[in-house]
């Protein structure tokens, strides 16, 4: 950096970040403005991207723009397609930004704003963004191969099989947790039920519109769908205000869970064009628009943080997530700092679109930094709430007991305050809304309302609920379908017809098995007296970061091989450079293993699965004696209630043992991958095995030029934004397929109008076929993250 002005600029950025971090850490008394978190975040991202990621690109990965990327070598206009780097950036960000970075920071806010902020920022700069960057690079060098394929080739076949099992297990836990978040947000909420329920017929209307009326015009259909969603929010208000209608749309948690399970099965087997594809389009555009609006609202208002920097619950007594700050803060916030699920996206569609290796840094590292900013905004939205409100919403139990408990924790709150807030947002109650979604919705609604001088708090709240539920359900749809594909791969090895994805019976069977898997854990979470989230979210965090551990094992192996492989003009590189992925791997292993062991063996029943099972065992004799006494005294109602409690005790006892087994299985899976990787590293370092990279043979471009210009003028930015919308919607892909077919068929006219000898109906049928092919291919792999 020879320019003195640039040196001064980056010194100022570093000083500004240090000042913000010091203020966050040392502030005592009074409310702190959220601007300090935003300054610390932006300075961290700027320095991490400008210096650390650039050093990794140049010294560790040695990106080379002369080497053709998969889309340059195999451009077919379908799977492999040359795409502008900013469009790929938007596409990648839309794929990796799921509900996880919104929900996790909200739950972790119980520890205070400081621990979550530090983990999100440091974790992403040194871990999460590095993982995405390196895995994306590795996939590009291997023709866009998936994570499981790369693990199998660079480590060995058993490691690849373990990776596939881990992905399937993570899918099941992920879908159960996300479904539970929706249940907790919508249970006994007529307004929410109407608004979110309306998204299903709206999506099916869009599906018919795109399939039969305006074939493939996704942007048109999405604009129509978004308008109908806003009307659905208003219609929900009308239902809520009507006592008669409100009574019919108040669905209890268990019934809602059963409805979501049935919906998940139907969505998995229905044609993708009817429900999944239109919901995905709606989800993508609503998600990007709402996140952008939330960012603008926070930057405009710069609200004060009502939550203290560190709460007393770092000792493990937290009412939202049981357990000490280490490891549970780092497990609760997964997707906003380090997400193993991103490695599936980074080795999926994205590597098949990038035109130059140098863009991997911008897309892999940069998009993860942007998702981290989403997590920071969620943390700010949660921490700007009154702590009494936050804890009252996230503690299961009745209102009076909750108020007493929250007040005793040092955050005074009254039932009248909670009732007034519930009335303002259009709910009958806000007590016991565990799961984080409702808490985030209140925080978002207050920010949006303040931007508009305090208006429409209830509409904003239910808009936020609809926004969260929409793309959670979309992830549920797509995730169930992906899980079905993975399961059919396994079943196909046992019986070939079961692996046929075009066989309706095989599809229904595999879908039913996947839905039963996550549906079981969903029902378990609904029945859990601790609220479900306390048990299932840590399991999800462990599973997600276990997958990150697998990805980092692969990344470390590949970097070691790159450094140890013989090069022209030199013997080898510097194996110590593998520390860029080994260090975050060691931290993740420490947190994941500790959390897994504590969730199994901790003596506190609120934390340990086995301890809770023992507590339930201890309570069993009293329940049995109470039941016997009630039956002897012919007290029918008391006997029925006790029998129900006895049944719940036995079911919960079994669930705790099952959870312990699952957590143990996760630990064994990641332990096996780590041991296999460690053996590989030692053999490589000892030179007992040649460092052989399984890269695709390089194809060299004629010149290093051809890279796109970095500058973005307003007109160019607008054009790229529109192009991104067309790419996300699939319209651009349809155009490419159409032009390719026209070029290959001389009987078509050049503009795609009526072909010689073909009727308009035949051309319309061809257009419908292209749209159906596009929608099917869109959901063949992992397309959405957690």
N, C-alpha and C positions, 0 to 999 in steps of 0.2 A: 504494500500500500504506500505508494510514493507521494501521493497528493496530500499535502499538509492539511488541507481543509477536510478531507475525508478522515484523517486521523483524529482531528479535533471533534468531528461529528460522532465518531464511534466512541471516543472517550466520554463525550457528553451522554450518549446512550447508556454506556456502562455505569456512569455516575448516577444517572437518573434511576436506573434499575436498582442499584445498590441503595440509594436513598429510599426508594419505595419499599424494598425488602426490610430495611432497618426500621422504617416507620411501622410496618405491619408487625414486626417482631417485638418492638419495644413499647408500642402504644399501650397506655394504661388509663382506664377511666374514660367515660363518655363514649359516644358513638363515633366510629371512624368512617370517613367517606370511602366509598367503593373505588374511587379513582386511583387509590394507591394500589389496589389489586390489579386494575387494568394497566397501570403504568408498569408494574413489575412483570405482568404477562407479556405486554408488547415488547418490552426491552429484552426479555428472555428469548422470545421467538426470533427477534431480529438478530441478536448476537448468535444464538444457536444456529440459525439458518446461514447467516453470512460467514461465520468462521468455522464452527464445528462441522456442519454438513459439507462445507466446501473442502475442508481438510480430508474428510472421509472420501469424498468423491475423487480427489486428486491423488491421495497417498495410499488409501486402503483399497478402494475399488478400481481406481485407474480407469474412469469412464473414457470411452473413445468414440467420438462422433464419426470416425471413419468406418466403424463397424456397423453393418446393417442390422437394424432391429427386426424382430419377426414380421412386422407389418411391411417393412421395406422388402424383405426377402420373399414373403409369401402373400403379398397383397391380393385378396380375392373379393374385396368389397363386402364381405359378410363377417366372418370371424376375425380376419386380419385386415385392418383398414387404416390407411394413413389418416391421422386426425390431428388437428391443430393442438398444440400443447396446452393452451388455456381451456379448450373444450375437454381435453382429457383430464385436466385438473378438476374442473367442475364435475365431470362424470365420476371421477374417483371419490371426490369429497361427498357427493350425493350417495355413493354406495357405502362408504364407511361410517357416515354419521347416522347412527340409529338412536334408539331411546336410551341406551346405556349411559352415554355421557351426560344425559339430562337427569336420569333417576339416581345414579350412584352418588354424585356430589350432594344431592339433596339429602340422602340418607346419612352421608358422612358429615353433614353440617352439625350433627349432635356433638362432635368433638370440638366445635368452634371453626371459625373461618380460616385460621392460620394453618393447621395441619393439612387440610384439604388443598389449600392454595399451593403450599410448598410441594406436595406430592404431585399435583397436576402439572406444575411448571417444570420441576426438576425431572420428574418421571418422563415427561414427553421429550424434553430436550436431549436427555441421555439414553432413554430407553425406547419409548413408543415410536417416536419418529425415526429413530435409527433402525428399529426392526422393520418398519414399513419400507424404508429406503432400501435396505440391503436385500430383503426378500423380493422386492420388485425388480431390483437389478439382477438377482439370481435367476428369476423367472424369464427375464428378457434374454439372458445369455443361453437359455435352454428352450427357446421357441415357445415361451408362454406356458410351460408345464406347471401343474398344480403343486401345492405344498407336499401332498402325500407322494406324488411321483418323484419329486426331488429328494425327499427323505429316503425313499427306497433306493434311488440310484446313488446318492452321495454317501449314505451310511450303509444300509443293507435292507433286505426284504423284511425281516421281522420288525425293524423300526418303521418301515412304511405301513405295515399292517397295524401296528400299535397306533400310528398317527391317524389312520382311518377310523379305528375303534374310538379313539379320543374325540374325533370330530363328531361322530354320531352321538356319543354320550353327552357332549357339550350341547349339541342341538336339542336334545331332549330336555336338559335342565334349563337351557336358555328359553325355550318356548314355554315351559311351565311357569318360569318366573315372570315373563312378559305377560302371559295370560293372567297371572295373579295380580299384577299391577293394574290391569284393566278392570278386573273384578272389584278390587278395593276402591277404585276411582268411581265406578258406576253403580255399585250396590245401593239399593234404596234411593236412587237418584232419578226421578221421572224425567227431568230435563235432559240429563246426560244420556239416558237410555234412548229417548226419542232422537236426539241429535246423532249419536253414534250409530244407532240402529238404522237411521235413514241413509247412512253411507252405503249400505248393502244394495237397496234398490237403485240408488243413484249410480253406483258402479255398474250394475247390470244394465241400466238404461244406457250408460255410456258404451258398454260392451255391444249392445245391439246397434247403437248409432255408428260405431266404428266398423262393425261387421257387415251391416246391411245397407245403411243409408249413406254415410260419408266415409267410405272405406279408407282407413288409415289416417284420417285427419285428426290426429291425437290432440294437437293444440286447440282446435275448435272444441272437441269433446271435453277437454280438460277445463277450458274456460266455462263451458256450460255446467260441468260438474262442480266447479268451485262456487259458481253463483247459487246452485242448488244447495250446496253445503251451508252457505251463509243463511239461506232461507230455512234450512233445517234447524240451525241454532235459534232462529226467531220462533219457529214452530214449537220447539221444545219449551220456550218460555210460555207460550199460550197453554200448552198442556200442564205445565207446572202451576199456572195460575188458576186452573180449573180443578176444584176439589174432586169432582167425579172422574175426570180423565187421569188426574194425577194418581188416584188410587189404583187404576188399572196398569199403570206403567211403573209402579214401585216394585222392583224385582229384588228379592233377597239374594245374598251372596251365593248360596249354594245353587239356587236355580240358575243364576247368571252363569256360574261356572259350567253347569251342564249344557246351557245354551251355547257357550263358547266352544265346548268340546264338540258338540254336534256341528257347529259352524266350521270348525277346523277340518273335520272329516269331509264335509261337503265341498269346502273350498279346495281341498287337495285333489278331489276326483273330478270336479267340474272342468269343462274346457277352459283353458287359460284365458281365452278371449272374452269369456262371459263375465268373470268376476276378478280374477287375480290381476290381469293386465291393466284394466281400467282403474282398479284400486291402487295399483302401483304407480300409475301416472299421477293420479290425484295426490297420493302420499308424497311423491317426489316434489311436486311443485308447491304443495302446501308446506312441506317441511322446509324447503329452501326459503320460501317467502316469510314464514313465521320466524325462523331463526334470524333472518336478516332484520325483520321488524323488532325482535327482542334486542338485538345488538344495537340498533339505532335508539331504542328507548332507553337502554342502560347508559349509552354514551351521552344522550341528551340530558337525562335526569341526574346521573351520577348519584344514586341514592345512598343514604347512610346505612352502615351495617349495624343491625340491632343485636346480632349474636356476638358474644364475647370472642376474643381471639382464640382462647383455649378454655374449654369447659371442664368441670370436675369429672366428666365421664371418660377422660383418658385413662382412668384407673380400671376400666372394665365394667362399670356399673351403669352404662348407658341404657336408656329405656327403648331406644330405636334399634340399634345394633349392639347386641351384647358382645363384650370382649374389649381388651385393652387396645390402645391406639396402634400398637404394633402387635399383631399384623393386620388388625381388622380395618383400620382406616385404608390401608393399601390394597386390601381385598375388595372393600366396598366400592372404592373408586377404581374401576378397572379400565373401562373404555375411554375415559378422558385422559388417561396417562399412558397406559400400556394395554393394548388389546390384542390378544392372540387371534381373534377372529379377523382382524385386518389382514393377517397373512394369507387368508383364503381369498380376499378381494385382490390383494397385491399379486397373487399368482393365478388370477382368474381372467377377467376381461381386460383389465387395464394394460398388462404388458403386451397385448396384441394390438394396441392402438398407438403407442408412442413411436415417434419417428426418429428420435435421436437419443442416444444414451445419456447425454447431459441433462435431458429433461427429467430423468428419473429422480434427481435431487429435488427439483421443484415440486414434482407430483407426489413422490413418496414422503419426503421429509416435510414439505410445505403444507400439504393437505392435512397431515396429522397435527401440525401446529394449529391449523384453523379449527380442527375438531376440538383440540384442547381449549381453544377460546370459547367454544360452545359449552364445554364443561365449566369453565370459569364463570360464564354468564348464568348457568344454572345454579352454581354455588352462591353467586351474588343474589339471585332472585330468592333463594331459600333463606339466606342470612339477613336479608332486609326485613323479613317478617319478625313480628314480636316473638321472642323465644317461647313465651307461654302458648301462643297460637301454634307455633311449630310443633312443640312437644304434645300438645293436646290432640293435634291431628294425627300424630304418628305413634301414639300409645294405644294399644287395644284395650277395650273395656267400656263400662258405662260412663256417662257424663260426670256424675257426682264424684265417683271414685277417681276419675282422671283429673278433674280439677283439683281435688285434694292432693293427689300425688304430684302433679306438676307444680303446684304452689309450694309443697314441701321441698321440692328440688331447688327452690330459689328463684322461680320464674312465676310470680303471682299472676293468676288469671281467674276470671269468674265465668260462671255459666252464662250470665247475661252478655258478657263480651263475646263469647263464642256464638251465642244465639243471634246476636246482632250481625256478626260477620257472616254467619250462614244465611241469614235473610238477605243480606246485601248481595251475596253471590248466587242466590237462587237455589239454596239447598235447605233441607229440613234440619240437617245437622252436619257438622264437620268433625265430630269426635270419631276417633278410630279409623280415620282414612289413611291407614298404613299403606306403604308401597311407594310413597314419594310423588306419585303423579298428581294427586290432588293438592299437595303442598306446593309443588312447582306451579300448578295452575293458578293458585291464589297469588303467589309471588308475581307471576307474569301478568295476571289480571290487574294487580295494583300498579304495576309499572305502566301498562298500556292505558289504564284509566287516568293516571296522573298526567300522562302526556296530553290527554284530552280534558284536563281540568276536572278530573274526578268523575267523569261520566261513564255510564254503561259498565259498571264493574261486573254485574251479573252476566252480561253478554260476553264480556271478555273472558270471564272464568270458564264459561261453557265452550267458548271458542277454543281456549287452550286445552280443555279436556278432550274436545273433538280432535284437535290437532295431534295430541299425544296418542289417543286411542287409534286414530286412523293409521298412523304408520307403525304402531305396535301390532295391530291386526294384520297389516300388510306383511310385516316380518313373520308373523304367525303363519300366514298363508304360504309365503315363499319358503319359509324354513321347514314347514311340514312336507312340502313337495320335495325339497332337497333331501331331507331325511328319508323320504320314501325312495328316492333314487339310490342313495347310499345303501339302504337296507336291501333293495332289490338286487344290488350287486352281490351282496352276501348270499341272499336266498337263491340267486341264479346259480351259484356254485353247488347248491344242494339239489335243486331241481330246475332245469333250464327254463321251463315255462314261467316260473316265478320271477325270473330276471327280465322278462319281456315287458318293457315299459309301455308297449302298445296294447298289451292284454288287459282288458278292463277288470277282469277278476283278480289278476295279480296286482293291479294298481290299487284296487279297493282293499285287498288283504294287507298289502304293505302300508297303505295309508292308515288303516285301522290299527295296525300294530304301533305305528309311530304316535298316532293320536292317543291311543291307550297309554303309551309311555308317559308323554307329557301331561295327559289328562289326569293320570293317577297322582302325580306330584302336585298338580293344580288343586285337586280335591283335598289332598293332604294339607296344602297351604291354607285353604279356606277354613278347614276344621282346626287348624293349629291354634291353641289358646294364646300363643305368643304373637299371633298375627301372620304367621307364615313367612313373611319377609325375613324375619330374624334367622330362620333356618335355611331358606332356599336361596336368598341373595348371596350369603357367603359361599354356598356351594357353587353358584354361578361364577362368582369371582375367582374361586379356586380353579374351576374348570377353564375359564377364559385365560387366566394367566398361566395355567398349565400348557395350554396351546401356544401361548407366547413363549414359554420355555422350550417347547419343541421347535418352534420357528427359530429361536435364537441358537439352539444347538446346531441346527442346520446351517445357520449363517456363520457361526464360529468355525464349523467344519470346512465350509467353502473358503472362508478367508484364510484359514490355515493352509489349505491346499494351494490357494493362489500364491501365498508367500513362499511355500516350500517347493512349488513346481519349478523345474529348471527353466530359465529364460535365456533368450539370446543375449550373449555378452555378459552374463553374470550367472553365478551359481544358484542363488536363491534370494528371497526377499527378507522381510523382518517378521517372524511369527508373532512377536509381541503386539503387532497391530490387531491381532484377533481379540485383544482386550476390549475393543470398542463394543463388541457384542457379548464377550464373556463376563464383563463386570455387571451389566444389567441382568444377564442370566443368573449370576450368583445371587443378586439381590432378590430377583423374582423367586428363585428356589427357596431362599431363606423365608420370605414372606409366605409363599404358598405351602411349603412343608410345615411351617409353624402353625399356620391357620388350620391346615388339615388335621394335624395331630391334636390341636386344641379342640376342634369341633368333634373329634371322636372321643378323646380321653379326659377333657377338662372336668374337674370335680363340680363346677357350678352347673346346675341343671339348665340354666338359661343359655349356656354356651355348649356344653358337651352333650352329644347325642346319647351316649351310654349313661351319663349321670341323670339325664331326664328320664331315660328308660327305668333306671333304678328307683327314681322318685315315684314314678307311676306304679312300679311294682309294690312299693311301700304303701301306697294309697289303696291298693286293690283289696286287702282284707277288710278295711273299714267300709268300702263300698259294698262288698258282699254281705257283711253283717247288717248293714243298713237295709239292703234289699230284702234279706231274710226277715228282718223285723217288720218291715212294711207289709210283706206278704202275709206274715202271721197275723198282723193286726187288720188285715183286709183293707189297707189304705191303698186303693187302686192308683190314684194319681201320684202319690209319693213313690209307689213301687215302679210305676212307668218312668218317672223322672230318674230314679236311681238306676233302673235298668239301662236307660239311655246313657247316663253318665258312665256306667260300667262298660258299655259297648264302646264309647268314645275313648275310655282309658285303654282298652285292649288294642283298639285301632291305632291310637297315638303311640302306644308302646311299640307295636310292630313297625310303625313308620320311623321311629327314632333308630331302631336297629337297622332298618333298611338304609337310612341316611348315613349311618356310620359305615356300612358296607360300601356305599357309593363313594364316600369321601376316601375310604381306604383304597378303593379301586383306582381313584384318580391319582393318589400318591404312588401306587405301584406302577401305573402307566408312565407317569412322568419320571419316576425313578428308573424304570427300565430304559427309557430313551436316553436319560442322562448317562447311565452306566455304559450303554452302547456307544454313545458319543465320546465319553471319556476314554474308553478303550481305543477308539479310532484316533483320537488326538495323541495319545501316548505312542501308539504305533507309528504315526506320522512323524512325530518329533524325534523318535528314536531311529528314524530312517529304516525301519523294518518293513516298510511298505511304500511303494512309490506314490507320490502325490498326483493322482490322476483325476482331473476335473471332467465331469460328464457334460461339458458344454457342447452346444451345437457348433460344428465347424464354422468358422467365421466367413461371412460374405462381405467383401470390402467394397465400399462405395467409391465411385470415381474420384470424388474430392471431398474434403472436409466441409465444404461450403453447403449451402442450402438450408441452414438453420433459420428458424423464424425470428423475426425481429422482436426484441423484448419490449419495446416501447408500446404503450397502449394509449392512443388518442381516444377522445370521447366517441367519435364516430366508429372507430375500429372496435372499441369496447362494446358499443351497442350491437354492432354486427356480430361479434363473437358471442354475446349474451343470447342473441336470437338463435345463432347456430347451435349453441349449447342446448337451448330448449328443444330444438329440432332433433338433436342427437339423443337427448334423454327420452324424448317421446318416441323415437324410432322412425320418425318421418324421413330423416336423412338416410337412414339405412334402406328404407323402402325405395327411395329415389335411386340409390346406388344399384340395388338389385334390378329395378326397372330398366335403367340405362344399360346395365350389363346384358340383360336379356334382349333388349332392342339391338344392341351392337352385334349380338350373336345370331340374330334372326333377321334376314334381309327382307322378310315379308312385312315387317313393322315399319311404320313411318318414323321419321327421326324424332318427332316430339312426343311419341307415345300415344298419339291419337288413334283413331280407328285404323286398324291394320287392313291391308289389302285382303279381300276375301273373308274378313272376320267382322262379325256384327258387334255393335256396342255392348251387347249382353256378354259376348265372349270375352271382350276386353275387361268388362267389369268382373267377370268370374276370375280372370287372371289376376286382377288387382286384389280380389278377396283372397286368392291363394297366397299371394305374396304377403299379405297382412297376417294370415294365419301362420305361415312359416316363420315370420319374424317374431310373433308373440310366443310361439313354442320355443324357438331358439333362445329367446330372451331369458327364459327361466330354466334352461337346461342345467345351469350351474349355480353356485352361490352368488346371488346378485345383491343381497342386502345384508348389512352388518347388524350387530347387536345394539 
